[in-house]
Amino acid sequence: MKEKAQYFLARYDTKTDQCLGVYENLEEAIKKVYGYPKNHQKYRTSRNSIIASYSKAKRKDGYRRSARGIWYKIPI
């Protein structure tokens, strides 16, 4: 039996200072933001981009990575 996640994901736009969406899990976020089902060839790339964003990974120029907005992983 699968346990309920102990977090949710939020997507934020720093230019307009607005929340772009709140998602219960990573699969739902990818489906709604990118439109990729789990078996799509770009699913893994989009998943890694979201994870890099909420884990505050830096790009080569020193800025935080973003994947169609800045992502946050918020514990419940």
C-alpha positions in Angstrom: 0.0 0.0 0.0 1.3 3.4 -1.0 1.6 6.0 1.8 0.4 9.6 1.3 3.2 12.0 0.6 4.4 14.2 3.5 4.9 17.3 1.3 3.4 19.2 -1.6 5.0 21.1 -4.5 4.4 24.8 -5.2 5.5 26.7 -8.4 6.2 30.4 -8.1 6.9 33.2 -10.7 9.4 35.7 -9.4 8.8 38.3 -12.2 5.0 38.6 -11.4 5.4 37.7 -7.8 2.5 35.1 -8.0 2.0 31.4 -7.2 1.5 29.5 -10.4 0.2 26.3 -8.9 0.2 23.8 -6.0 0.6 20.1 -6.7 0.2 17.0 -4.5 3.1 15.0 -6.0 5.7 15.1 -8.7 3.8 13.1 -11.2 0.8 15.4 -11.0 3.0 18.5 -11.4 4.7 17.1 -14.5 1.4 16.1 -16.1 -0.2 19.5 -15.5 2.8 21.8 -16.2 4.5 20.0 -19.0 1.7 17.7 -20.2 3.9 14.6 -20.2 2.6 11.2 -19.1 4.9 8.9 -17.1 6.0 6.9 -20.2 6.9 10.0 -22.3 10.6 10.3 -23.3 11.0 13.8 -21.7 9.4 12.8 -18.4 12.7 12.1 -16.7 14.2 15.4 -17.9 11.3 17.4 -16.6 11.4 15.5 -13.3 15.1 16.2 -12.8 14.5 19.9 -13.6 11.8 20.2 -11.0 14.0 18.4 -8.4 17.0 20.6 -9.2 14.8 23.7 -8.7 13.4 22.8 -5.3 16.7 21.5 -4.1 18.2 25.0 -5.0 20.8 23.7 -7.4 22.8 26.4 -9.1 23.4 26.9 -12.8 26.9 27.7 -14.2 26.3 31.4 -13.8 25.4 31.0 -10.1 21.7 31.6 -10.4 19.2 29.1 -9.1 17.8 26.6 -11.6 14.2 27.0 -12.6 11.7 24.8 -14.5 8.8 26.9 -15.7 9.0 28.9 -12.5 10.8 28.4 -9.2 9.7 25.2 -7.3 9.4 24.7 -3.6 8.9 21.4 -1.7 6.8 22.3 1.3 6.5 19.7 4.2 3.1 19.1 5.7 
